Amino acid sequence: MKTFLAEIRSALLVTLVLAVVCCGLYPLMVYGLAQALFRDKANGSLITATDGTVRGSRLIGQQFTADKYFHSRPSSAGNGYDAANSSGSNLGPTSKKLADTITQNVADYRAQNGIAPNLPVPADAVTASGSGLDSHISVANAELQLARVAKTRGLTKATVQSLVEKFTNRPDLGIFGDAGVNVLQLNLALDDYQGPVK
């Protein structure tokens, strides 16, 4: 009986110590290091306007539909870019619904951007990602939307192109992944643009 109680006491003591270390000290240490070394990333990579208003996150896309904006990748997350409902469509490659959706998206994309029927459309312009929260589009997608945005805003293509290049993230270490354009940052920069117009 004495040995049994000693074992129980040891088990309870180990549980208490591990609870304090794993549920208290370790999370506080990680939080403190993240705030000290990676404050922007640890707090969601938020984009804040000059008046202090949070406009969004560099990591989560937003839906843009007006002609004056670059349009994001389609999203199946909730009602579109719902971070609380991140998901893909879960439709397989043999799904008729998926094929019909892509066909409609291609037709809409061509009409919105004045693209000839024989010109290929980038996959990210007409298909949703697995998370439904992509903040970037491909450079090819941005280049096909460039003329529409420039015309609607009364800007030169060169001006809009320079902003596209400014908000293009290159592959990591120059080789990992593809270049991508951050749509939210680009659209906010277009709204804030104070330079010459046509």
C-alpha positions in Angstrom: 0.0 0.0 0.0 2.9 2.3 0.9 4.5 1.7 -2.6 1.2 2.3 -4.3 0.7 5.7 -2.7 4.3 6.7 -3.5 3.7 5.8 -7.1 0.5 7.9 -7.2 2.3 10.8 -5.5 5.1 10.6 -8.1 2.6 10.4 -11.0 0.7 13.5 -9.7 3.9 15.4 -9.2 5.2 14.6 -12.7 1.8 15.6 -14.1 1.8 18.9 -12.3 5.4 19.7 -13.4 4.7 18.8 -17.0 1.5 20.9 -16.9 3.3 23.9 -15.7 6.2 23.5 -18.2 4.2 22.5 -21.2 1.0 24.5 -20.7 2.6 27.6 -19.1 6.3 28.2 -19.4 6.8 26.8 -22.9 3.9 28.7 -24.5 5.0 31.9 -22.8 8.5 31.4 -24.0 7.5 30.8 -27.6 5.1 33.8 -27.4 7.8 36.1 -26.0 10.4 35.0 -28.6 7.9 35.4 -31.5 7.0 38.9 -30.3 10.6 39.9 -29.9 12.0 38.4 -33.1 9.0 38.1 -35.5 6.4 40.6 -34.3 4.8 41.3 -37.7 4.5 37.6 -38.6 3.4 36.5 -35.1 0.6 39.0 -35.2 -0.8 37.9 -38.5 1.2 39.9 -41.1 -1.5 42.6 -40.9 -1.6 45.5 -43.4 -2.5 48.7 -41.6 -3.5 52.0 -43.3 -1.9 55.3 -42.3 -4.9 56.0 -40.1 -4.3 52.8 -38.1 -7.2 50.8 -39.7 -6.4 47.2 -40.4 -7.0 46.5 -44.1 -6.3 42.7 -44.1 -3.4 40.3 -43.9 -0.7 39.7 -46.4 -1.3 36.0 -45.9 -5.1 35.8 -46.5 -6.8 36.8 -49.8 -9.8 39.0 -50.2 -12.4 39.0 -52.9 -12.3 41.8 -55.5 -14.8 42.1 -58.2 -14.7 45.7 -59.5 -12.9 46.3 -62.8 -10.5 48.7 -61.2 -9.0 45.9 -59.1 -6.9 42.9 -59.8 -9.1 39.9 -59.1 -8.0 37.2 -56.7 -8.0 33.5 -57.3 -11.5 31.9 -57.0 -12.3 30.7 -53.5 -14.4 27.9 -52.1 -13.9 28.9 -48.4 -17.3 29.7 -47.0 -18.7 32.7 -48.9 -15.3 33.3 -50.4 -12.1 33.9 -48.4 -13.7 33.1 -45.1 -10.7 32.3 -42.9 -13.0 30.5 -40.4 -14.2 28.1 -43.1 -11.0 27.4 -45.0 -11.5 24.6 -47.6 -11.4 23.6 -51.2 -14.4 22.5 -53.2 -13.5 18.8 -52.6 -14.7 18.1 -56.1 -12.6 15.4 -57.9 -11.1 15.6 -61.4 -14.0 13.6 -62.9 -16.7 15.8 -61.4 -19.1 17.4 -63.9 -19.8 20.2 -61.5 -16.1 21.0 -61.3 -15.7 20.9 -65.1 -18.8 23.2 -65.6 -17.5 25.6 -62.9 -14.1 25.9 -64.6 -15.7 26.3 -68.1 -17.8 29.2 -66.7 -14.8 30.7 -64.9 -12.8 30.6 -68.1 -15.6 32.3 -70.1 -16.0 35.0 -67.4 -12.3 35.6 -67.2 -12.0 36.0 -71.0 -14.9 38.4 -71.1 -13.7 40.5 -68.1 -10.2 40.9 -69.5 -10.9 41.0 -73.2 -8.8 37.8 -73.9 -8.9 36.1 -77.3 -10.4 32.6 -77.4 -7.1 31.0 -78.5 -5.1 32.6 -75.6 -4.4 30.2 -72.7 -5.9 31.2 -69.3 -3.7 30.6 -66.2 -5.0 27.8 -64.0 -5.0 30.0 -60.9 -7.4 32.4 -62.6 -10.2 29.8 -62.8 -9.5 27.2 -60.1 -9.7 27.5 -56.3 -6.9 26.4 -54.1 -7.1 23.8 -51.4 -7.3 26.4 -48.6 -9.5 28.9 -50.5 -7.4 31.7 -48.9 -4.6 32.3 -51.4 -3.3 35.9 -51.1 -1.3 35.6 -54.4 -2.0 35.2 -58.1 0.5 34.1 -60.7 2.5 36.8 -62.6 0.8 35.5 -65.9 -2.6 36.0 -64.3 -1.7 39.6 -63.2 -0.4 40.4 -66.7 -3.6 39.4 -68.3 -5.6 41.6 -65.9 -3.2 44.6 -66.3 -4.8 46.2 -69.3 -8.3 46.2 -67.8 -7.1 47.7 -64.5 -5.0 50.4 -66.3 -7.9 51.4 -68.6 -10.5 51.5 -65.7 -8.2 53.7 -63.5 -7.0 55.9 -66.4 -3.3 54.9 -65.7 -0.6 53.8 -68.2 0.1 50.1 -68.5 3.7 50.9 -67.5 2.6 52.5 -64.2 0.4 49.5 -63.3 3.2 47.1 -64.4 5.6 48.8 -62.1 3.2 48.3 -59.2 2.7 44.7 -60.2 6.5 44.2 -60.1 6.7 45.9 -56.7 4.3 43.5 -55.1 5.6 40.3 -56.8 7.2 37.9 -54.4 10.0 35.9 -56.0 10.7 32.2 -55.4 12.3 31.4 -52.0 16.1 31.4 -52.4 15.5 32.0 -56.1 14.5 28.4 -56.8 11.7 27.2 -54.5 8.1 27.8 -55.7 6.9 30.3 -58.2 6.7 34.1 -58.3 3.4 35.4 -57.1 1.7 38.8 -56.9 0.1 39.8 -53.6 -3.4 41.0 -54.7 -4.4 42.8 -51.6 -1.2 44.8 -51.3 -1.3 45.6 -55.1 -4.9 46.8 -55.0 -4.3 48.9 -51.9 -1.3 50.5 -53.6 -3.5 51.3 -56.6 -6.0 53.0 -54.4 -3.3 55.0 -52.7 -1.5 55.9 -56.0 -1.0 59.7 -56.3 1.2 59.8 -59.4 0.4 61.0 -62.9 -2.4 59.6 -64.9 -2.9 59.3 -68.7 
